[in-house]
Amino acid sequence: MDNDAMRTLYRKWLPGLWSSEPEEMPALAEEIFTPDAVGHWGDGRDQLGPKAIAAMVQETFTMFDDVSVTLLAGPIVDGDWIAARWEFAGRYLGGVAGIGAAAGTRVRYPGMDLFRVAGDRLAEYWPHGADLSLMQQLDALG
């Protein structure tokens, strides 16, 4: 797969999947991830397969509305690897235990994606967001 095709593949993820309706996300994930893809969210929260990866994204939309994820840099391609920097913004919907922020609180934080490509699809995913910043904005640090 050439570099331009890999950049196009990434854009099916962001903004593609992230700009779609939550109910469309599993089908889109099937198109862009290998059947045995792994999403490495850390803390033993690996997600196996496109539908599980899509479910992690869908979970975001149960906590936030007015979501936008903006590509800030990239995608940068090197061999079988794709990297990009993004910024998440949304409005907290409320109702999550341990979060002190009021419903309607707006949040914004940066992050990065790292993907390994196999064939013509994404095979492994390591998302890295500024979790501390998000938790501070949501008054979730105790």
C-alpha positions as CSV (number, residue, x, y, z in Angstrom):
1,M,0.0,0.0,0.0
2,D,1.5,3.3,-1.0
3,N,1.7,6.4,1.3
4,D,-1.2,8.2,-0.3
5,A,-3.5,5.1,0.1
6,M,-2.4,4.8,3.7
7,R,-3.3,8.5,4.3
8,T,-6.7,7.9,2.7
9,L,-7.2,4.8,4.9
10,Y,-6.5,6.9,8.0
11,R,-9.0,9.6,6.9
12,K,-11.6,6.9,6.8
13,W,-10.9,6.7,10.5
14,L,-10.6,10.4,11.2
15,P,-12.7,12.3,10.3
16,G,-14.6,9.4,8.7
17,L,-15.7,7.0,11.4
18,W,-15.6,9.7,14.1
19,S,-17.9,12.0,12.0
20,S,-20.5,9.2,11.4
21,E,-23.6,8.3,13.4
22,P,-22.8,5.9,16.2
23,E,-25.0,3.2,14.7
24,E,-23.0,3.3,11.5
25,M,-19.6,2.9,13.2
26,P,-19.4,-0.9,13.4
27,A,-19.9,-1.3,9.6
28,L,-17.4,1.4,8.9
29,A,-14.9,-0.2,11.3
30,E,-15.3,-3.5,9.4
31,E,-14.2,-1.7,6.2
32,I,-11.1,-0.1,7.7
33,F,-9.8,-2.7,10.3
34,T,-8.6,-6.2,9.8
35,P,-10.8,-8.9,11.3
36,D,-8.2,-9.6,14.0
37,A,-7.4,-5.9,14.7
38,V,-6.4,-4.9,18.2
39,G,-7.0,-1.6,19.8
40,H,-4.6,-1.0,22.7
41,W,-6.3,1.4,25.2
42,G,-3.9,0.5,28.0
43,D,-4.6,-0.8,31.5
44,G,-5.5,-4.2,30.0
45,R,-8.4,-2.8,28.0
46,D,-7.3,-4.3,24.6
47,Q,-10.3,-4.5,22.2
48,L,-10.2,-7.3,19.7
49,G,-11.8,-6.9,16.2
50,P,-13.5,-4.0,14.4
51,K,-16.8,-4.1,16.3
52,A,-15.0,-3.9,19.7
53,I,-12.9,-1.0,18.5
54,A,-16.1,0.8,17.1
55,A,-17.8,0.1,20.5
56,M,-15.0,2.1,22.3
57,V,-15.7,5.0,20.0
58,Q,-19.5,4.6,20.5
59,E,-18.9,4.8,24.2
60,T,-17.6,8.3,23.8
61,F,-20.9,9.3,22.3
62,T,-22.8,8.0,25.4
63,M,-20.8,10.5,27.5
64,F,-20.5,13.5,25.2
65,D,-22.5,15.2,22.5
66,D,-21.6,18.0,20.1
67,V,-18.4,15.9,19.5
68,S,-15.8,17.0,17.0
69,V,-12.4,15.4,16.5
70,T,-10.1,17.7,14.4
71,L,-7.0,16.4,12.7
72,L,-4.1,18.8,13.7
73,A,-1.1,17.0,12.1
74,G,-0.6,14.2,9.7
75,P,-1.4,11.5,9.0
76,I,2.3,10.8,8.8
77,V,3.3,7.5,7.1
78,D,6.4,5.5,7.7
79,G,6.5,1.9,6.3
80,D,3.6,0.1,7.8
81,W,2.9,2.8,10.4
82,I,0.5,5.8,10.4
83,A,0.7,8.6,13.1
84,A,-1.5,11.6,13.5
85,R,-2.3,14.3,16.1
86,W,-5.8,15.4,16.8
87,E,-8.0,17.4,19.2
88,F,-11.2,16.2,20.8
89,A,-14.0,18.6,21.8
90,G,-17.4,17.8,23.2
91,R,-20.1,18.6,25.8
92,Y,-20.3,16.3,28.8
93,L,-23.8,14.8,29.1
94,G,-23.6,14.1,32.8
95,G,-24.6,11.1,34.9
96,V,-21.2,9.3,35.2
97,A,-20.2,8.2,38.7
98,G,-17.1,9.9,40.0
99,I,-17.3,12.9,37.7
100,G,-18.0,16.2,39.4
101,A,-18.5,18.3,36.3
102,A,-22.0,19.5,35.6
103,A,-23.9,18.2,32.5
104,G,-23.2,20.6,29.7
105,T,-19.5,21.2,30.6
106,R,-17.4,21.6,27.5
107,V,-14.1,19.8,27.2
108,R,-11.2,20.0,24.8
109,Y,-8.0,17.9,24.8
110,P,-5.3,16.8,22.4
111,G,-4.2,13.3,21.5
112,M,-2.4,11.2,19.0
113,D,-3.1,8.0,17.1
114,L,-0.6,5.3,16.1
115,F,-1.7,2.6,13.7
116,R,0.0,-0.4,12.2
117,V,-1.3,-1.3,8.7
118,A,-1.5,-4.9,7.4
119,G,-2.5,-5.3,3.7
120,D,-5.0,-2.6,3.0
121,R,-6.5,-2.2,6.5
122,L,-5.6,-1.0,10.0
123,A,-4.3,-3.9,12.2
124,E,-3.3,-2.4,15.5
125,Y,-4.2,0.9,17.2
126,W,-2.6,2.8,20.1
127,P,-4.6,5.9,21.0
128,H,-2.9,8.4,23.3
129,G,-5.0,11.3,24.7
130,A,-4.3,13.9,27.3
131,D,-6.3,12.0,29.9
132,L,-5.1,14.1,32.8
133,S,-6.4,17.2,31.1
134,L,-9.7,15.6,30.4
135,M,-10.1,14.4,34.0
136,Q,-9.3,17.9,35.3
137,Q,-11.9,19.4,33.0
138,L,-14.5,16.9,34.2
139,D,-13.6,17.4,37.9
140,A,-12.9,13.7,38.2
141,L,-9.6,13.7,40.2
142,G,-11.2,13.7,43.6
